[in-house]
């Protein structure tokens, strides 16, 4: 039995972690040489959901190629991404392994940021549940 996906269905295969304002993650979306400040709503090792500080841009539609600069704990990584979804005034951005020119995306560096945030999130949940971490 096969299951067909509709274009609007999420295609996540990795765990996402919510990113709050106190997490220390900053991001900018880079489009046509311009940087747009953004807040990160959640992320995984393959992408993130962000909202632009200035609000949605008409130029950003599903399939648009963008660069995203993500900073966390004194590490900044610039990734090539593709807009995969648009909802709630923000954008789901997927980071493929390579850009159209064949250059590798620094997914290992971004994966370390994702893993650290996942560990922090799990630690906080365990404290809330009063389970020793």
PyMOL CGO cylinders between C-alpha atoms (Angstrom):
from pymol import cmd
from pymol.cgo import CYLINDER

trace = [
    CYLINDER, 0.00, 0.00, 0.00, 1.41, 3.39, -0.95, 0.3, 1, 1, 1, 1, 1, 1,
    CYLINDER, 1.41, 3.39, -0.95, 0.61, 6.72, 0.58, 0.3, 1, 1, 1, 1, 1, 1,
    CYLINDER, 0.61, 6.72, 0.58, 0.66, 9.72, -1.73, 0.3, 1, 1, 1, 1, 1, 1,
    CYLINDER, 0.66, 9.72, -1.73, 1.60, 13.09, -0.34, 0.3, 1, 1, 1, 1, 1, 1,
    CYLINDER, 1.60, 13.09, -0.34, -0.22, 16.19, -1.41, 0.3, 1, 1, 1, 1, 1, 1,
    CYLINDER, -0.22, 16.19, -1.41, 1.96, 19.26, -2.09, 0.3, 1, 1, 1, 1, 1, 1,
    CYLINDER, 1.96, 19.26, -2.09, 0.77, 20.96, 1.12, 0.3, 1, 1, 1, 1, 1, 1,
    CYLINDER, 0.77, 20.96, 1.12, 1.61, 18.08, 3.45, 0.3, 1, 1, 1, 1, 1, 1,
    CYLINDER, 1.61, 18.08, 3.45, 4.60, 18.47, 5.73, 0.3, 1, 1, 1, 1, 1, 1,
    CYLINDER, 4.60, 18.47, 5.73, 7.44, 16.11, 4.83, 0.3, 1, 1, 1, 1, 1, 1,
    CYLINDER, 7.44, 16.11, 4.83, 9.37, 16.10, 8.08, 0.3, 1, 1, 1, 1, 1, 1,
    CYLINDER, 9.37, 16.10, 8.08, 11.55, 13.14, 8.82, 0.3, 1, 1, 1, 1, 1, 1,
    CYLINDER, 11.55, 13.14, 8.82, 13.54, 14.70, 11.65, 0.3, 1, 1, 1, 1, 1, 1,
    CYLINDER, 13.54, 14.70, 11.65, 12.63, 15.85, 15.13, 0.3, 1, 1, 1, 1, 1, 1,
    CYLINDER, 12.63, 15.85, 15.13, 11.79, 19.55, 15.46, 0.3, 1, 1, 1, 1, 1, 1,
    CYLINDER, 11.79, 19.55, 15.46, 12.48, 21.57, 18.56, 0.3, 1, 1, 1, 1, 1, 1,
    CYLINDER, 12.48, 21.57, 18.56, 10.60, 24.74, 19.47, 0.3, 1, 1, 1, 1, 1, 1,
    CYLINDER, 10.60, 24.74, 19.47, 12.84, 27.79, 19.75, 0.3, 1, 1, 1, 1, 1, 1,
    CYLINDER, 12.84, 27.79, 19.75, 11.76, 30.41, 22.24, 0.3, 1, 1, 1, 1, 1, 1,
    CYLINDER, 11.76, 30.41, 22.24, 12.97, 34.02, 22.46, 0.3, 1, 1, 1, 1, 1, 1,
    CYLINDER, 12.97, 34.02, 22.46, 15.39, 33.13, 25.28, 0.3, 1, 1, 1, 1, 1, 1,
    CYLINDER, 15.39, 33.13, 25.28, 17.07, 30.28, 23.36, 0.3, 1, 1, 1, 1, 1, 1,
    CYLINDER, 17.07, 30.28, 23.36, 19.76, 32.58, 21.96, 0.3, 1, 1, 1, 1, 1, 1,
    CYLINDER, 19.76, 32.58, 21.96, 19.14, 31.73, 18.31, 0.3, 1, 1, 1, 1, 1, 1,
    CYLINDER, 19.14, 31.73, 18.31, 19.19, 34.58, 15.82, 0.3, 1, 1, 1, 1, 1, 1,
    CYLINDER, 19.19, 34.58, 15.82, 18.53, 34.38, 12.10, 0.3, 1, 1, 1, 1, 1, 1,
    CYLINDER, 18.53, 34.38, 12.10, 18.49, 36.47, 8.95, 0.3, 1, 1, 1, 1, 1, 1,
    CYLINDER, 18.49, 36.47, 8.95, 17.00, 35.50, 5.63, 0.3, 1, 1, 1, 1, 1, 1,
    CYLINDER, 17.00, 35.50, 5.63, 19.13, 36.66, 2.70, 0.3, 1, 1, 1, 1, 1, 1,
    CYLINDER, 19.13, 36.66, 2.70, 17.34, 37.31, -0.58, 0.3, 1, 1, 1, 1, 1, 1,
    CYLINDER, 17.34, 37.31, -0.58, 18.79, 39.15, -3.58, 0.3, 1, 1, 1, 1, 1, 1,
    CYLINDER, 18.79, 39.15, -3.58, 21.67, 40.43, -1.45, 0.3, 1, 1, 1, 1, 1, 1,
    CYLINDER, 21.67, 40.43, -1.45, 19.41, 41.91, 1.24, 0.3, 1, 1, 1, 1, 1, 1,
    CYLINDER, 19.41, 41.91, 1.24, 19.27, 40.65, 4.81, 0.3, 1, 1, 1, 1, 1, 1,
    CYLINDER, 19.27, 40.65, 4.81, 15.94, 40.40, 6.61, 0.3, 1, 1, 1, 1, 1, 1,
    CYLINDER, 15.94, 40.40, 6.61, 15.98, 39.82, 10.39, 0.3, 1, 1, 1, 1, 1, 1,
    CYLINDER, 15.98, 39.82, 10.39, 13.87, 36.88, 11.47, 0.3, 1, 1, 1, 1, 1, 1,
    CYLINDER, 13.87, 36.88, 11.47, 12.79, 34.95, 14.53, 0.3, 1, 1, 1, 1, 1, 1,
    CYLINDER, 12.79, 34.95, 14.53, 13.06, 31.19, 14.55, 0.3, 1, 1, 1, 1, 1, 1,
    CYLINDER, 13.06, 31.19, 14.55, 9.94, 29.31, 15.66, 0.3, 1, 1, 1, 1, 1, 1,
    CYLINDER, 9.94, 29.31, 15.66, 11.39, 25.79, 15.45, 0.3, 1, 1, 1, 1, 1, 1,
    CYLINDER, 11.39, 25.79, 15.45, 14.23, 23.93, 13.82, 0.3, 1, 1, 1, 1, 1, 1,
    CYLINDER, 14.23, 23.93, 13.82, 15.59, 20.50, 13.01, 0.3, 1, 1, 1, 1, 1, 1,
    CYLINDER, 15.59, 20.50, 13.01, 18.78, 19.27, 11.42, 0.3, 1, 1, 1, 1, 1, 1,
    CYLINDER, 18.78, 19.27, 11.42, 17.18, 19.74, 7.97, 0.3, 1, 1, 1, 1, 1, 1,
    CYLINDER, 17.18, 19.74, 7.97, 15.47, 23.11, 8.23, 0.3, 1, 1, 1, 1, 1, 1,
    CYLINDER, 15.47, 23.11, 8.23, 13.62, 25.67, 10.25, 0.3, 1, 1, 1, 1, 1, 1,
    CYLINDER, 13.62, 25.67, 10.25, 10.50, 27.76, 10.50, 0.3, 1, 1, 1, 1, 1, 1,
    CYLINDER, 10.50, 27.76, 10.50, 11.02, 31.51, 10.66, 0.3, 1, 1, 1, 1, 1, 1,
    CYLINDER, 11.02, 31.51, 10.66, 9.08, 34.74, 10.65, 0.3, 1, 1, 1, 1, 1, 1,
    CYLINDER, 9.08, 34.74, 10.65, 10.56, 37.91, 9.20, 0.3, 1, 1, 1, 1, 1, 1,
    CYLINDER, 10.56, 37.91, 9.20, 10.63, 40.88, 11.57, 0.3, 1, 1, 1, 1, 1, 1,
    CYLINDER, 10.63, 40.88, 11.57, 9.17, 43.07, 8.81, 0.3, 1, 1, 1, 1, 1, 1,
    CYLINDER, 9.17, 43.07, 8.81, 6.41, 40.57, 7.99, 0.3, 1, 1, 1, 1, 1, 1,
    CYLINDER, 6.41, 40.57, 7.99, 5.90, 38.35, 4.93, 0.3, 1, 1, 1, 1, 1, 1,
    CYLINDER, 5.90, 38.35, 4.93, 7.46, 39.23, 1.58, 0.3, 1, 1, 1, 1, 1, 1,
    CYLINDER, 7.46, 39.23, 1.58, 5.52, 38.87, -1.67, 0.3, 1, 1, 1, 1, 1, 1,
    CYLINDER, 5.52, 38.87, -1.67, 8.72, 37.59, -3.33, 0.3, 1, 1, 1, 1, 1, 1,
    CYLINDER, 8.72, 37.59, -3.33, 8.83, 34.56, -1.04, 0.3, 1, 1, 1, 1, 1, 1,
    CYLINDER, 8.83, 34.56, -1.04, 6.73, 31.70, -2.36, 0.3, 1, 1, 1, 1, 1, 1,
    CYLINDER, 6.73, 31.70, -2.36, 7.03, 27.95, -2.14, 0.3, 1, 1, 1, 1, 1, 1,
    CYLINDER, 7.03, 27.95, -2.14, 10.07, 26.92, -4.15, 0.3, 1, 1, 1, 1, 1, 1,
    CYLINDER, 10.07, 26.92, -4.15, 11.94, 30.22, -3.70, 0.3, 1, 1, 1, 1, 1, 1,
    CYLINDER, 11.94, 30.22, -3.70, 15.67, 29.70, -3.09, 0.3, 1, 1, 1, 1, 1, 1,
    CYLINDER, 15.67, 29.70, -3.09, 17.10, 31.71, -0.20, 0.3, 1, 1, 1, 1, 1, 1,
    CYLINDER, 17.10, 31.71, -0.20, 20.11, 31.84, 2.08, 0.3, 1, 1, 1, 1, 1, 1,
    CYLINDER, 20.11, 31.84, 2.08, 19.61, 31.77, 5.83, 0.3, 1, 1, 1, 1, 1, 1,
    CYLINDER, 19.61, 31.77, 5.83, 22.18, 32.94, 8.36, 0.3, 1, 1, 1, 1, 1, 1,
    CYLINDER, 22.18, 32.94, 8.36, 21.73, 31.29, 11.75, 0.3, 1, 1, 1, 1, 1, 1,
    CYLINDER, 21.73, 31.29, 11.75, 23.71, 32.21, 14.87, 0.3, 1, 1, 1, 1, 1, 1,
    CYLINDER, 23.71, 32.21, 14.87, 23.84, 30.37, 18.19, 0.3, 1, 1, 1, 1, 1, 1,
    CYLINDER, 23.84, 30.37, 18.19, 26.44, 30.47, 20.97, 0.3, 1, 1, 1, 1, 1, 1,
    CYLINDER, 26.44, 30.47, 20.97, 29.07, 32.42, 19.00, 0.3, 1, 1, 1, 1, 1, 1,
    CYLINDER, 29.07, 32.42, 19.00, 28.71, 30.19, 15.92, 0.3, 1, 1, 1, 1, 1, 1,
    CYLINDER, 28.71, 30.19, 15.92, 27.21, 31.53, 12.70, 0.3, 1, 1, 1, 1, 1, 1,
    CYLINDER, 27.21, 31.53, 12.70, 26.38, 29.36, 9.74, 0.3, 1, 1, 1, 1, 1, 1,
    CYLINDER, 26.38, 29.36, 9.74, 25.12, 30.42, 6.30, 0.3, 1, 1, 1, 1, 1, 1,
    CYLINDER, 25.12, 30.42, 6.30, 22.91, 27.83, 4.62, 0.3, 1, 1, 1, 1, 1, 1,
    CYLINDER, 22.91, 27.83, 4.62, 21.26, 27.54, 1.25, 0.3, 1, 1, 1, 1, 1, 1,
    CYLINDER, 21.26, 27.54, 1.25, 17.55, 26.82, 1.60, 0.3, 1, 1, 1, 1, 1, 1,
    CYLINDER, 17.55, 26.82, 1.60, 14.30, 26.38, -0.27, 0.3, 1, 1, 1, 1, 1, 1,
    CYLINDER, 14.30, 26.38, -0.27, 10.95, 27.70, 0.95, 0.3, 1, 1, 1, 1, 1, 1,
    CYLINDER, 10.95, 27.70, 0.95, 8.84, 24.57, 1.53, 0.3, 1, 1, 1, 1, 1, 1,
    CYLINDER, 8.84, 24.57, 1.53, 5.81, 26.06, 3.26, 0.3, 1, 1, 1, 1, 1, 1,
    CYLINDER, 5.81, 26.06, 3.26, 4.19, 29.36, 4.09, 0.3, 1, 1, 1, 1, 1, 1,
    CYLINDER, 4.19, 29.36, 4.09, 1.84, 29.61, 7.05, 0.3, 1, 1, 1, 1, 1, 1,
    CYLINDER, 1.84, 29.61, 7.05, 1.02, 31.75, 10.07, 0.3, 1, 1, 1, 1, 1, 1,
    CYLINDER, 1.02, 31.75, 10.07, 2.99, 34.67, 8.62, 0.3, 1, 1, 1, 1, 1, 1,
    CYLINDER, 2.99, 34.67, 8.62, 6.19, 32.64, 8.40, 0.3, 1, 1, 1, 1, 1, 1,
    CYLINDER, 6.19, 32.64, 8.40, 8.13, 30.25, 6.20, 0.3, 1, 1, 1, 1, 1, 1,
    CYLINDER, 8.13, 30.25, 6.20, 9.29, 26.67, 6.47, 0.3, 1, 1, 1, 1, 1, 1,
    CYLINDER, 9.29, 26.67, 6.47, 12.77, 26.47, 4.96, 0.3, 1, 1, 1, 1, 1, 1,
    CYLINDER, 12.77, 26.47, 4.96, 14.37, 23.17, 3.96, 0.3, 1, 1, 1, 1, 1, 1,
    CYLINDER, 14.37, 23.17, 3.96, 18.17, 22.89, 3.72, 0.3, 1, 1, 1, 1, 1, 1,
    CYLINDER, 18.17, 22.89, 3.72, 19.18, 20.41, 0.98, 0.3, 1, 1, 1, 1, 1, 1,
    CYLINDER, 19.18, 20.41, 0.98, 22.58, 18.73, 1.00, 0.3, 1, 1, 1, 1, 1, 1,
    CYLINDER, 22.58, 18.73, 1.00, 23.80, 20.83, -1.94, 0.3, 1, 1, 1, 1, 1, 1,
    CYLINDER, 23.80, 20.83, -1.94, 22.97, 24.14, -3.58, 0.3, 1, 1, 1, 1, 1, 1,
    CYLINDER, 22.97, 24.14, -3.58, 22.15, 24.34, -7.34, 0.3, 1, 1, 1, 1, 1, 1,
    CYLINDER, 22.15, 24.34, -7.34, 25.85, 24.81, -8.15, 0.3, 1, 1, 1, 1, 1, 1,
    CYLINDER, 25.85, 24.81, -8.15, 26.68, 21.56, -6.34, 0.3, 1, 1, 1, 1, 1, 1,
    CYLINDER, 26.68, 21.56, -6.34, 28.35, 23.15, -3.31, 0.3, 1, 1, 1, 1, 1, 1,
    CYLINDER, 28.35, 23.15, -3.31, 27.78, 21.31, -0.05, 0.3, 1, 1, 1, 1, 1, 1,
    CYLINDER, 27.78, 21.31, -0.05, 25.55, 22.98, 2.55, 0.3, 1, 1, 1, 1, 1, 1,
    CYLINDER, 25.55, 22.98, 2.55, 27.22, 23.10, 6.00, 0.3, 1, 1, 1, 1, 1, 1,
    CYLINDER, 27.22, 23.10, 6.00, 24.57, 20.78, 7.47, 0.3, 1, 1, 1, 1, 1, 1,
    CYLINDER, 24.57, 20.78, 7.47, 27.01, 19.30, 10.00, 0.3, 1, 1, 1, 1, 1, 1,
    CYLINDER, 27.01, 19.30, 10.00, 27.51, 22.69, 11.64, 0.3, 1, 1, 1, 1, 1, 1,
    CYLINDER, 27.51, 22.69, 11.64, 23.78, 23.40, 11.59, 0.3, 1, 1, 1, 1, 1, 1,
    CYLINDER, 23.78, 23.40, 11.59, 23.08, 19.89, 12.92, 0.3, 1, 1, 1, 1, 1, 1,
    CYLINDER, 23.08, 19.89, 12.92, 25.25, 20.65, 15.97, 0.3, 1, 1, 1, 1, 1, 1,
    CYLINDER, 25.25, 20.65, 15.97, 23.14, 23.73, 16.69, 0.3, 1, 1, 1, 1, 1, 1,
    CYLINDER, 23.14, 23.73, 16.69, 19.97, 21.65, 16.32, 0.3, 1, 1, 1, 1, 1, 1,
    CYLINDER, 19.97, 21.65, 16.32, 21.31, 18.89, 18.59, 0.3, 1, 1, 1, 1, 1, 1,
    CYLINDER, 21.31, 18.89, 18.59, 22.33, 21.38, 21.30, 0.3, 1, 1, 1, 1, 1, 1,
    CYLINDER, 22.33, 21.38, 21.30, 18.87, 22.97, 21.26, 0.3, 1, 1, 1, 1, 1, 1,
    CYLINDER, 18.87, 22.97, 21.26, 17.24, 19.53, 21.40, 0.3, 1, 1, 1, 1, 1, 1,
    CYLINDER, 17.24, 19.53, 21.40, 19.35, 18.61, 24.44, 0.3, 1, 1, 1, 1, 1, 1,
    CYLINDER, 19.35, 18.61, 24.44, 18.43, 21.88, 26.15, 0.3, 1, 1, 1, 1, 1, 1,
    CYLINDER, 18.43, 21.88, 26.15, 14.74, 21.35, 25.37, 0.3, 1, 1, 1, 1, 1, 1,
    CYLINDER, 14.74, 21.35, 25.37, 14.80, 17.80, 26.73, 0.3, 1, 1, 1, 1, 1, 1,
    CYLINDER, 14.80, 17.80, 26.73, 16.60, 18.92, 29.90, 0.3, 1, 1, 1, 1, 1, 1,
    CYLINDER, 16.60, 18.92, 29.90, 13.98, 21.60, 30.50, 0.3, 1, 1, 1, 1, 1, 1,
    CYLINDER, 13.98, 21.60, 30.50, 11.15, 19.10, 30.01, 0.3, 1, 1, 1, 1, 1, 1,
    CYLINDER, 11.15, 19.10, 30.01, 12.73, 16.66, 32.43, 0.3, 1, 1, 1, 1, 1, 1,
    CYLINDER, 12.73, 16.66, 32.43, 13.04, 19.41, 35.06, 0.3, 1, 1, 1, 1, 1, 1,
    CYLINDER, 13.04, 19.41, 35.06, 9.39, 20.35, 34.59, 0.3, 1, 1, 1, 1, 1, 1,
    CYLINDER, 9.39, 20.35, 34.59, 8.41, 16.69, 35.05, 0.3, 1, 1, 1, 1, 1, 1,
    CYLINDER, 8.41, 16.69, 35.05, 10.77, 16.48, 38.04, 0.3, 1, 1, 1, 1, 1, 1,
    CYLINDER, 10.77, 16.48, 38.04, 12.75, 13.63, 36.46, 0.3, 1, 1, 1, 1, 1, 1,
    CYLINDER, 12.75, 13.63, 36.46, 16.49, 13.67, 37.17, 0.3, 1, 1, 1, 1, 1, 1,
    CYLINDER, 16.49, 13.67, 37.17, 18.45, 14.41, 33.96, 0.3, 1, 1, 1, 1, 1, 1,
]
cmd.load_cgo(trace, "trace")
